[in-house]
């Protein structure tokens, strides 16, 4: 590693390993899920977790917040949830004869938006400014959110009755979409042994603080990305826009998200430079939820993952130096 960034990135790698170990005591047998969640956190992105109930979506968000020494708030999205419940509201104080701002549920380091597709589109959109800008505006006044700030939104892909699917603009705000999946037999047995008699979150202790995490986030931005790798990344994203089976390709925002995530992935691998392999490994979690297939592709039982695999395979890899 270059001397000007080696020490910072070394601390980031050690921090990430400590976070992996701590979260791994709660999330059994899912190292790849934990790594993707840490990647989103250190790349200042947001996570959309789509899976069936009971596989640990809530535990993942809470363990992230506890391990990083930050605050966590849970917002249960329901049809009657109001935008002000998320952002906050100005309330008149009779003692001061003025209005006071009361923060909503979004004011935390980690915000768990549980079953986000059960709230109305108007309420869902209240998260847009918070996720993109790290702030909310209420009655003309801007209120900054805590830093670091991570939204972990969950949705159940099975139950569609009474739900409001996230529009493309909302999905595009999420850096990654991941799926927890069912644990292996060994991991589920270990979960029964370790968690059957006590709440694992009760024994989880912070391994850093928000200041340490902010330093890690800053260190990740120093990872070198060569022009050839940037061109490769853009070619992969552009490939989704021209593929015959794709109706809506990935946005320019997704290119930025893929770049930031690739930098973190390289740092977690102990490198101060990005390889095309980093981009390839993150293509599906970063791009899949942004791509819409054509009706013909859907009728032929095609999947976004299959199409993205074809797109990546079609992009040649040049010298990344």
KAJO-V276566 format. One line per field, one symbol per residue. phi: phi as a letter, one per 20 degrees, with the letter a starting at -180 (. if undefined). psi: psi as a letter, one per 20 degrees, with the letter a starting at -180 (. if undefined). A space follows every 50 residues. Layout:
# KAJO-V276566
phi=???
psi=???
This chain:
# KAJO-V276566
phi=.fffcgfffffffffffffgfffffdefmcffffffffffffeldcdddd affndofffffffgfffemdeccddefcgefdgffeeobedfdffdlbed edfefeeafcdeeelfeeefgffgfffgfffedmbcdclndecfegcfcc edddbefeedfmdcgffgfffffefcdccfmfffgffffffffedfdbef ffdfdfdbcffffffffffffeffcfgfffffffffffffedffedecef egffffffffffffgfffenddbedgfffffdgffedgfeedefgffffe mfcfgffffffffeefdegef
psi=qqhiiggghghgghghhggggghhignpklhhggghghgggijlaqpooo rrqjjjgghgghhggghikaqpqpooprhjpqhhhghrqpppohhikrpq poqaiinrgpponplhjirqhghgihiggghhikrqppljppoqrqprpp popqqoigoipjropprhhghihpgqprpgqqrrgghhghghghihiroh hhipqqiarhghhhhgghhhiippoqhhhghgghhgghhhiipijphorq rhhhggghgghhgggghijkqkqpqhhggghigghhhhiippqqhghhhj kqqhggghgggghioqprpj.
